[in-house]
Amino acid sequence: MKKWKIVLLAAALATAVVAGAVGGRWYGANRKPNFSGSADLYIRPGCTVEEVLGMIPDSIVLRKGNLRSVVRKNLADSMLKPGHYVVEKGKPSIYVARMLKGGWQTPVNLVLSGTMRQKGQIARKIGNQLMIDSAQVREALDDSVLLSGYGFTPKDVFSLFMPDTYQMYWTAEMTDVLDRQKAAWDAFWTPENEAKAKAQGLTPKEVSILASIVKAESNHVPEYPSIAGVYLNRLHNGMRLQADPTVAFIHGYSINRVLLRHLQVDSPYNTYLHEGLPPGPICVPSKECLEAVLNPDRHGYLFFCASPEMDGTHRFAVTLSEHNRNAREFQRALDARQAGKS
């Protein structure tokens, strides 16, 4: 009897040891934290499990062998779903496998800001932040059928873009991007803003066109309402806008200074030759510029030119003679600066 008791006790102990080992391994894989920090994983089509393991810095892994064995056991190359994922501090090893297999993506920030004067710039900006190829973005911006579904055309697509930061999945398609832009456009054009546009004699798209000119004129935000007021005064007085940025747009923004020969190009965007607004925006206007057109400074200015202080501000004038004096002062300051560089 004593021998049987000893055998049973030994068997029980062995079972307990095995169970403890199995339980310990299970706990280590499924419950025990294995990361001291976080890491971003960008999984493209065709990515392998070994490449995934290489993306996770060793410096944040507490038990490297545990991570490798758990991921290799529970994840195959065919199970990987493209996307942006975040390995979070305090998570167990199994979380990585489950996250990638389940497609538990973490959104990224799509930042649309800064200078967007050409479709290629927009394409590169989006392509650099999302998985979508920039060539596909560029193609979409000239797709009349696609854009018509949003109420826009390749000529006025700049108006559709509303600069801001948007949370999106890294694997988003161009239609997802356009959906978000249309939602932002609709949110901006409240009945109140539509009424403000109407009070200026403009449609929402015409507000975008004028706002794009304001944006191309200056980076000095406090002056936007004053610049918008000048162009609105010209429109209401039946004057030509004579906006240099529209001429620069015709030349693909390849010229640093607009000269007399540049003004001779017969284009509907040449506001020196044609009255009224150009047929489309010349860049993506910022919300500050849209607001400036809707809420312009009330003044009698019809002219403005860069300040001789070269600080990004402008001098405004009511009469042409006053404007010409300002222009001469600026030209003298510019000549002196160029002579100093020489």
Phi, psi and chi 1 to 4 in degrees:
 res  aa     phi    psi   chi1   chi2   chi3   chi4
   1 MET       -  -39.5  -68.9  -64.2  -67.2      -
   2 LYS   -63.3  -39.4  -73.4 -175.5  177.2 -179.5
   3 LYS   -63.4  -42.6  -71.6 -177.6  178.8 -179.6
   4 TRP   -63.7  -38.9  -80.4  108.8      -      -
   5 LYS   -62.9  -40.8  -71.9 -178.2  178.6  179.2
   6 ILE   -64.8  -41.0  -67.3  172.5      -      -
   7 VAL   -64.0  -46.3  170.0      -      -      -
   8 LEU   -63.3  -40.2  -69.9  173.9      -      -
   9 LEU   -64.5  -42.0 -179.7   59.7      -      -
  10 ALA   -63.2  -41.8      -      -      -      -
  11 ALA   -63.6  -41.1      -      -      -      -
  12 ALA   -64.3  -42.3      -      -      -      -
  13 LEU   -63.2  -42.7  -71.7  173.3      -      -
  14 ALA   -61.8  -42.8      -      -      -      -
  15 THR   -62.4  -41.1  -58.9      -      -      -
  16 ALA   -64.6  -40.4      -      -      -      -
  17 VAL   -63.5  -47.2  169.6      -      -      -
  18 VAL   -62.1  -45.3  171.8      -      -      -
  19 ALA   -62.4  -38.9      -      -      -      -
  20 GLY   -64.9  -40.4      -      -      -      -
  21 ALA   -65.5  -45.6      -      -      -      -
  22 VAL   -63.4  -44.2  171.7      -      -      -
  23 GLY   -64.1  -37.1      -      -      -      -
  24 GLY   -65.3  -40.6      -      -      -      -
  25 ARG   -66.4  -41.3  -76.1 -164.3  -64.0  -88.4
  26 TRP   -61.9  -45.1 -178.0   90.2      -      -
  27 TYR   -62.7  -41.9  177.4   78.3      -      -
  28 GLY   -64.2  -32.0      -      -      -      -
  29 ALA   -85.8  -36.1      -      -      -      -
  30 ASN  -106.0  -20.2  -67.5  -88.6      -      -
  31 ARG  -127.9  -35.5  -68.9  -71.0 -175.0  -91.7
  32 LYS   -73.6  125.8 -170.3  174.2 -177.7  179.3
  33 PRO   -57.3  137.4  -24.2   35.5      -      -
  34 ASN  -128.1   10.1 -162.9   24.4      -      -
  35 PHE  -131.6  130.6  -58.1  102.4      -      -
  36 SER   -94.5   -4.6   61.1      -      -      -
  37 GLY  -156.0 -172.0      -      -      -      -
  38 SER  -114.8  161.9   61.4      -      -      -
  39 ALA  -150.1  143.4      -      -      -      -
  40 ASP   -93.8  132.3  -69.0  -80.6      -      -
  41 LEU  -116.5  124.7  -52.4 -179.6      -      -
  42 TYR  -111.3  105.1  -69.3   89.9      -      -
  43 ILE   -99.6  115.2  -50.1  -58.0      -      -
  44 ARG   -96.9  160.9  -67.1 -176.0  177.0  -84.7
  45 PRO   -55.6  137.1  -26.6   36.0      -      -
  46 GLY    88.9   -1.0      -      -      -      -
  47 CYS   -68.0  149.4 -171.9      -      -      -
  48 THR  -109.6  164.0   66.9      -      -      -
  49 VAL   -61.5  -39.9  171.0      -      -      -
  50 GLU   -65.1  -35.3  -65.8  -54.1  -46.9      -
  51 GLU   -66.8  -37.0  -71.5  173.8  -30.8      -
  52 VAL   -61.4  -47.4  170.0      -      -      -
  53 LEU   -59.9  -33.8  -70.0  170.8      -      -
  54 GLY   -71.7  -19.6      -      -      -      -
  55 MET   -78.6  -19.7  -66.0  177.8 -169.6      -
  56 ILE   -90.1  114.7  -56.1  174.7      -      -
  57 PRO   -59.6  134.3  -19.5   32.1      -      -
  58 ASP   -58.7  -28.4  -72.2  -15.8      -      -
  59 SER   -64.6  -19.8   59.2      -      -      -
  60 ILE  -104.7   -2.4   71.4  164.4      -      -
  61 VAL   -95.2  124.7 -178.1      -      -      -
  62 LEU   -79.6  -38.4  -58.6  176.1      -      -
  63 ARG  -132.0   95.1  -58.2 -179.1  -51.8  -75.3
  64 LYS   -64.1  -43.4  -58.8  179.3 -178.9   64.0
  65 GLY   -61.7  -39.6      -      -      -      -
  66 ASN   -61.9  -45.1  174.4  -86.0      -      -
  67 LEU   -60.9  -48.7  172.6   64.6      -      -
  68 ARG   -62.9  -46.0  -64.7 -171.3 -176.7   96.4
  69 SER   -65.7  -42.3   62.6      -      -      -
  70 VAL   -66.1  -46.0  169.3      -      -      -
  71 VAL   -66.6  -45.1  170.8      -      -      -
  72 ARG   -62.9  -34.4  -73.3  167.5  179.8  163.0
  73 LYS   -73.7  -34.6  179.2 -179.4  177.9 -179.1
  74 ASN  -106.8   -0.6  -67.2  -84.1      -      -
  75 LEU  -139.1  132.5 -165.9   62.7      -      -
  76 ALA  -115.6  159.2      -      -      -      -
  77 ASP   -54.7  -39.2  -65.7  -12.8      -      -
  78 SER   -69.1  -16.4   59.9      -      -      -
  79 MET   -86.9  -15.4  -62.7  176.4 -178.9      -
  80 LEU   -67.1  131.4  -69.6  172.1      -      -
  81 LYS  -110.4  127.0  -65.8 -175.1  178.0  179.6
  82 PRO   -56.3  147.9  -24.5   35.6      -      -
  83 GLY   154.0  179.9      -      -      -      -
  84 HIS  -103.4  124.5  166.9 -110.7      -      -
  85 TYR  -127.9  153.7  -57.5   89.5      -      -
  86 VAL  -122.4  120.2  175.9      -      -      -
  87 VAL   -78.8  117.5  176.4      -      -      -
  88 GLU   -98.3  146.5  -61.7  177.6    1.7      -
  89 LYS   -58.3  135.6  178.7 -179.3  178.6 -179.8
  90 GLY    88.9   -3.4      -      -      -      -
  91 LYS   -84.3  152.2  -67.4  -69.3 -173.9 -179.2
  92 PRO   -81.0  168.9   29.9  -36.5      -      -
  93 SER   -61.4  -39.1  -64.4      -      -      -
  94 ILE   -61.4  -23.9 -166.8   64.4      -      -
  95 TYR   -61.0  -36.1 -178.3   79.7      -      -
  96 VAL   -62.1  -47.5  175.0      -      -      -
  97 ALA   -63.6  -45.2      -      -      -      -
  98 ARG   -65.5  -39.0  -69.7  174.0  177.1  168.3
  99 MET   -63.2  -47.2  175.2  174.9   63.0      -
 100 LEU   -73.1  -33.2  -62.3  177.8      -      -
 101 LYS   -74.3  -35.5 -174.3  162.5   41.8  176.2
 102 GLY   -87.1   -8.6      -      -      -      -
 103 GLY    69.5   37.4      -      -      -      -
 104 TRP   -81.4   75.0  -56.9  -18.7      -      -
 105 GLN   -71.0  154.0  -72.9 -163.6   62.0      -
 106 THR  -109.5  126.7  -62.9      -      -      -
 107 PRO   -61.0  156.0  -22.3   34.2      -      -
 108 VAL  -112.9  163.9  -62.5      -      -      -
 109 ASN   -90.2  120.8  -74.3  -28.6      -      -
 110 LEU   -95.1  108.3  173.8   61.7      -      -
 111 VAL   -98.7  115.2 -178.7      -      -      -
 112 LEU  -110.8  101.7  -62.7  176.7      -      -
 113 SER  -157.0  176.8   62.7      -      -      -
 114 GLY    78.3 -158.3      -      -      -      -
 115 THR   -80.3  122.1  -59.9      -      -      -
 116 MET  -133.7   75.9  -70.0 -176.6  -80.4      -
 117 ARG   -93.1  -18.0  -67.8  178.4  172.1  179.2
 118 GLN  -134.8  152.8  -63.6  174.8  -49.8      -
 119 LYS   -61.4  -33.5  -67.5  178.5 -179.2  178.7
 120 GLY   -62.4  -35.4      -      -      -      -
 121 GLN   -66.4  -40.8  -70.3  176.0  -42.6      -
 122 ILE   -64.5  -43.3  -62.0  174.9      -      -
 123 ALA   -61.2  -44.4      -      -      -      -
 124 ARG   -66.9  -38.8  -72.3 -169.9  -65.3  -85.7
 125 LYS   -63.0  -44.3 -164.8  177.8  -71.1  -73.8
 126 ILE   -72.7  -42.4  -65.8  174.4      -      -
 127 GLY   -63.6  -29.7      -      -      -      -
 128 ASN   -76.5  -15.7  -72.4  -21.9      -      -
 129 GLN  -111.6  -19.4  -61.5  179.6   76.6      -
 130 LEU  -122.6  168.1  -58.9  179.4      -      -
 131 MET   -71.9  -20.2 -166.8  176.6   73.5      -
 132 ILE   -61.6  141.2 -174.6  171.7      -      -
 133 ASP   -74.2  139.3 -174.5   77.7      -      -
 134 SER   -61.4  -29.2   58.8      -      -      -
 135 ALA   -65.2  -35.8      -      -      -      -
 136 GLN   -67.6  -38.7  -70.0  179.9  -86.0      -
 137 VAL   -63.4  -46.8  178.7      -      -      -
 138 ARG   -60.6  -40.5 -177.0   65.8 -179.1   80.0
 139 GLU   -63.8  -40.2 -176.2  178.8  -17.3      -
 140 ALA   -64.6  -33.4      -      -      -      -
 141 LEU   -71.2  -11.3  -61.9  179.1      -      -
 142 ASP  -114.8   10.7  -81.4  -32.3      -      -
 143 ASP   -89.5  100.6 -170.6  -29.1      -      -
 144 SER   -61.2  -40.6  -60.8      -      -      -
 145 VAL   -66.3  -46.1  175.6      -      -      -
 146 LEU   -61.1  -49.1  172.6   63.9      -      -
 147 LEU   -68.2  -29.3  -64.0  177.6      -      -
 148 SER   -62.6  -28.0   66.4      -      -      -
 149 GLY   -66.5  -17.0      -      -      -      -
 150 TYR  -105.0   -0.7  -63.0   91.8      -      -
 151 GLY    86.5   21.7      -      -      -      -
 152 PHE  -131.4  173.5  -68.4   81.8      -      -
 153 THR  -132.8  167.0   68.8      -      -      -
 154 PRO   -57.6  -25.5  -29.1   38.1      -      -
 155 LYS   -75.6  -34.4 -175.3  178.2  -67.2 -175.0
 156 ASP  -115.1   17.0   61.7   21.8      -      -
 157 VAL   -62.8  -24.7   67.9      -      -      -
 158 PHE   -56.5  -33.1  -77.1  157.9      -      -
 159 SER   -65.4  -30.3  -60.8      -      -      -
 160 LEU   -67.1  -29.2  175.7   57.3      -      -
 161 PHE   -80.6  128.7  -76.8   85.3      -      -
 162 MET  -116.3  101.8  -55.5  -67.4  -74.4      -
 163 PRO   -54.2  127.8  -28.1   37.6      -      -
 164 ASP  -178.3 -175.2 -151.7  -25.1      -      -
 165 THR  -111.1  126.5  -62.8      -      -      -
 166 TYR  -120.9  134.4  -58.5   88.5      -      -
 167 GLN   -86.6  121.8  -80.6 -152.0  -35.1      -
 168 MET  -143.0  159.4  -55.6 -166.2   68.7      -
 169 TYR   -73.3  142.2  -73.0  123.6      -      -
 170 TRP   -59.6  -27.3 -174.6   59.3      -      -
 171 THR   -88.6   11.1   52.2      -      -      -
 172 ALA   -58.5  145.8      -      -      -      -
 173 GLU   -88.6  168.7  -59.4  -71.4  -20.0      -
 174 MET   -63.9  -31.8 -170.7   56.1 -169.7      -
 175 THR   -64.0  -33.5   50.2      -      -      -
 176 ASP   -65.0  -40.8  -61.6  -42.7      -      -
 177 VAL   -63.6  -46.0  175.7      -      -      -
 178 LEU   -66.0  -34.9  -65.4  176.4      -      -
 179 ASP   -59.3  -44.1  -72.7  -15.3      -      -
 180 ARG   -67.3  -36.9  -66.4  -63.6  -62.9  -85.0
 181 GLN   -68.0  -40.3  -63.8  -50.9  -61.8      -
 182 LYS   -65.3  -38.3 -176.4   58.3  165.4   61.7
 183 ALA   -64.0  -40.1      -      -      -      -
 184 ALA   -68.0  -39.7      -      -      -      -
 185 TRP   -59.8  -48.9  164.5  -84.6      -      -
 186 ASP   -62.0  -37.6  -68.1  -21.4      -      -
 187 ALA   -68.0  -34.6      -      -      -      -
 188 PHE   -71.2  -40.2  179.0   83.9      -      -
 189 TRP   -85.5   73.0  -76.0  106.0      -      -
 190 THR   -74.4  163.7   60.9      -      -      -
 191 PRO   -54.2  -34.1  -29.2   37.1      -      -
 192 GLU   -65.6  -44.9 -179.8 -176.5    4.1      -
 193 ASN   -70.0  -34.3  -80.2  -16.2      -      -
 194 GLU   -63.8  -37.2  -72.6 -175.5  -11.0      -
 195 ALA   -67.1  -38.4      -      -      -      -
 196 LYS   -64.3  -40.1  -70.4 -179.8  178.4  179.7
 197 ALA   -63.9  -44.3      -      -      -      -
 198 LYS   -61.8  -35.9 -172.3  175.4 -178.3  179.5
 199 ALA   -64.8  -26.6      -      -      -      -
 200 GLN   -89.4   -1.5  -60.8  -65.8  -13.8      -
 201 GLY    77.6   26.6      -      -      -      -
 202 LEU  -124.1  152.0  -57.7  173.3      -      -
 203 THR   -88.9  165.2   66.2      -      -      -
 204 PRO   -54.4  -41.5  -31.7   38.8      -      -
 205 LYS   -68.2  -34.0  -74.9 -171.1  176.6 -178.9
 206 GLU   -69.2  -33.4  -72.4  173.8  -25.8      -
 207 VAL   -60.8  -42.2  169.4      -      -      -
 208 SER   -63.0  -39.7  -70.7      -      -      -
 209 ILE   -62.5  -49.1  -66.8  173.0      -      -
 210 LEU   -66.4  -38.5 -172.3   52.4      -      -
 211 ALA   -63.5  -33.4      -      -      -      -
 212 SER   -66.6  -34.3   75.4      -      -      -
 213 ILE   -68.5  -42.1  -63.6  175.5      -      -
 214 VAL   -59.6  -44.3  174.2      -      -      -
 215 LYS   -61.2  -41.6  173.6   65.0  176.8  174.8
 216 ALA   -73.6  -19.3      -      -      -      -
 217 GLU   -78.2  -35.1  -79.4  -76.7   11.8      -
 218 SER  -155.9  152.8  174.0      -      -      -
 219 ASN  -106.1    4.0  -69.9  -41.1      -      -
 220 HIS   -91.0   94.8 -169.8   54.2      -      -
 221 VAL   -54.9  -41.0  177.2      -      -      -
 222 PRO   -58.8  -22.9  -26.9   36.5      -      -
 223 GLU   -89.2   -6.7  -77.9 -170.8  -13.6      -
 224 TYR   -54.4  -46.7  -74.4  169.0      -      -
 225 PRO   -62.5  -33.4  -25.0   37.2      -      -
 226 SER   -70.3  -42.2  -65.2      -      -      -
 227 ILE   -65.5  -43.2  -65.9  173.7      -      -
 228 ALA   -59.5  -39.6      -      -      -      -
 229 GLY   -62.6  -37.6      -      -      -      -
 230 VAL   -61.4  -49.8  168.9      -      -      -
 231 TYR   -68.4  -34.0  -77.3  125.6      -      -
 232 LEU   -68.0  -38.2  -75.3  167.5      -      -
 233 ASN   -61.2  -42.5  -73.6  -16.1      -      -
 234 ARG   -63.6  -44.9  -70.3 -177.3 -177.0 -179.7
 235 LEU   -59.9  -46.2  -78.8  175.7      -      -
 236 HIS   -70.0  -24.3  -63.8  157.1      -      -
 237 ASN   -92.3    2.1  -70.9  -17.8      -      -
 238 GLY    76.3   17.1      -      -      -      -
 239 MET   -87.0  157.4  -62.9  172.9   60.2      -
 240 ARG   -74.1  146.9  -68.0  175.4 -176.8  172.0
 241 LEU   -66.2  -37.5  -66.8 -176.0      -      -
 242 GLN    47.6   54.2  -64.9 -174.5  -30.8      -
 243 ALA   -97.2  117.4      -      -      -      -
 244 ASP   -55.7  -39.6  -74.8    0.1      -      -
 245 PRO   -59.6  -29.0  -26.8   36.9      -      -
 246 THR   -67.7  -33.3   62.7      -      -      -
 247 VAL   -71.8  -40.5  179.1      -      -      -
 248 ALA   -61.8  -35.3      -      -      -      -
 249 PHE   -62.6  -41.0  171.9   80.1      -      -
 250 ILE   -58.3  -36.6  -62.5  169.5      -      -
 251 HIS   -92.8   17.2  -65.8  -87.1      -      -
 252 GLY    65.8   27.3      -      -      -      -
 253 TYR    55.5   33.0  -66.8  104.2      -      -
 254 SER   -93.5   -3.3   61.7      -      -      -
 255 ILE  -109.4  139.7   54.8  177.8      -      -
 256 ASN   -83.8  -34.5  -66.6  -36.5      -      -
 257 ARG  -132.0  137.4  -66.7  179.6   63.0 -173.1
 258 VAL   -84.0  118.4  174.9      -      -      -
 259 LEU  -106.7  169.7  -55.3  175.5      -      -
 260 LEU   -57.0  -38.0  -71.5  175.9      -      -
 261 ARG   -66.5  -27.8   59.2 -173.8  173.5   84.6
 262 HIS   -71.3  -25.1  -62.3  133.6      -      -
 263 LEU   -76.1   -8.7  -55.4 -178.0      -      -
 264 GLN   -87.8   -8.4  -52.0  -51.7  -48.0      -
 265 VAL   -67.8  122.7  177.8      -      -      -
 266 ASP   -85.2   95.9 -170.4    5.9      -      -
 267 SER  -136.5  145.7  163.7      -      -      -
 268 PRO   -62.1  -14.8   20.3  -32.2      -      -
 269 TYR   -87.7   -6.3  -73.8   87.6      -      -
 270 ASN   -82.4   98.3 -171.3  -18.4      -      -
 271 THR   -79.0    1.3   54.5      -      -      -
 272 TYR   -83.9  -27.1  -82.2   84.7      -      -
 273 LEU   -99.9  -29.1  -64.2 -179.8      -      -
 274 HIS  -119.0  142.0  -60.0  -77.9      -      -
 275 GLU   -79.8  160.0  -64.2  179.5   -4.1      -
 276 GLY    77.7 -167.9      -      -      -      -
 277 LEU   -80.5  152.7  -66.5  167.2      -      -
 278 PRO   -68.1  167.6   22.7  -31.9      -      -
 279 PRO   -71.3  -11.2   23.3  -33.3      -      -
 280 GLY  -160.7  168.0      -      -      -      -
 281 PRO   -67.2  152.0   24.4  -33.0      -      -
 282 ILE  -101.1    0.0   60.8  172.5      -      -
 283 CYS  -170.1  177.0   67.5      -      -      -
 284 VAL   -81.9  116.4  174.7      -      -      -
 285 PRO   -77.3  147.0   29.1  -33.6      -      -
 286 SER   -82.2  165.1   64.4      -      -      -
 287 LYS   -63.9  -33.2  -72.6 -176.4  179.7  178.5
 288 GLU   -62.2  -36.8  -68.6   89.0  -10.8      -
 289 CYS   -73.1  -38.1  -69.0      -      -      -
 290 LEU   -61.8  -44.3  -66.6  169.8      -      -
 291 GLU   -63.4  -35.7  -67.7  -74.2   -2.2      -
 292 ALA   -64.7  -39.2      -      -      -      -
 293 VAL   -69.5  -36.2  175.2      -      -      -
 294 LEU   -76.5  -25.7  -65.4  176.6      -      -
 295 ASN  -131.9   63.0  -55.4  -79.4      -      -
 296 PRO   -73.9  158.5   31.4  -37.2      -      -
 297 ASP   -68.2  137.9  -75.9  -10.7      -      -
 298 ARG   -91.7  108.2  -54.4  -67.4  179.5  178.0
 299 HIS  -151.7  175.7   54.3   56.3      -      -
 300 GLY  -103.1   11.1      -      -      -      -
 301 TYR   -67.5  138.6  -62.8  134.8      -      -
 302 LEU  -120.8   -7.4  -67.2  172.7      -      -
 303 PHE  -139.6  157.7  -52.8   93.4      -      -
 304 PHE  -160.4  153.4   66.0   94.5      -      -
 305 CYS  -148.7  164.6   75.2      -      -      -
 306 ALA   -60.5  144.1      -      -      -      -
 307 SER   -75.4  142.0  170.3      -      -      -
 308 PRO   -65.1  -13.7   22.0  -33.2      -      -
 309 GLU   -71.2  -12.1  -80.4   75.0   23.9      -
 310 MET    56.3   38.8  -55.8  -71.9 -177.0      -
 311 ASP  -109.5   13.7   57.0    0.1      -      -
 312 GLY    87.2   -2.0      -      -      -      -
 313 THR   -94.3  176.6   63.0      -      -      -
 314 HIS  -131.6  158.9  -66.4   79.5      -      -
 315 ARG  -107.7  133.6  -73.2 -171.5  177.1 -179.4
 316 PHE  -106.9  150.3  -64.2   81.4      -      -
 317 ALA  -144.0  151.0      -      -      -      -
 318 VAL   -90.1  -41.0  174.5      -      -      -
 319 THR  -107.0  159.4   65.5      -      -      -
 320 LEU   -67.0  -37.4 -179.6   59.1      -      -
 321 SER   -64.4  -40.5   59.3      -      -      -
 322 GLU   -65.4  -41.2 -177.5 -176.5    0.6      -
 323 HIS   -62.5  -41.4  170.7   65.8      -      -
 324 ASN   -63.3  -36.3  -72.0  -23.5      -      -
 325 ARG   -64.4  -44.3  -76.3 -163.9  -59.0  -88.5
 326 ASN   -61.2  -41.0  -68.2  -23.5      -      -
 327 ALA   -65.1  -38.8      -      -      -      -
 328 ARG   -66.4  -40.3  -75.8 -167.1  -65.4  -89.8
 329 GLU   -61.9  -41.7  -75.5 -171.1   44.2      -
 330 PHE   -65.3  -41.4  170.7   73.8      -      -
 331 GLN   -64.3  -39.9 -171.1   58.3   54.7      -
 332 ARG   -63.5  -41.8  -76.8 -165.0  -66.3  -90.6
 333 ALA   -65.7  -37.6      -      -      -      -
 334 LEU   -69.1  -42.0 -177.3   61.5      -      -
 335 ASP   -62.3  -41.6  -68.4  -18.9      -      -
 336 ALA   -64.7  -39.7      -      -      -      -
 337 ARG   -65.3  -42.6 -176.7 -177.6 -131.0 -173.3
 338 GLN   -67.4  -36.9  -68.3  175.6  -20.0      -
 339 ALA   -65.3  -37.9      -      -      -      -
 340 GLY   -64.2  -38.5      -      -      -      -
 341 LYS   -65.9  -37.4  -70.6 -177.9  178.6 -179.9
 342 SER   -65.6      -  -59.8      -      -      -
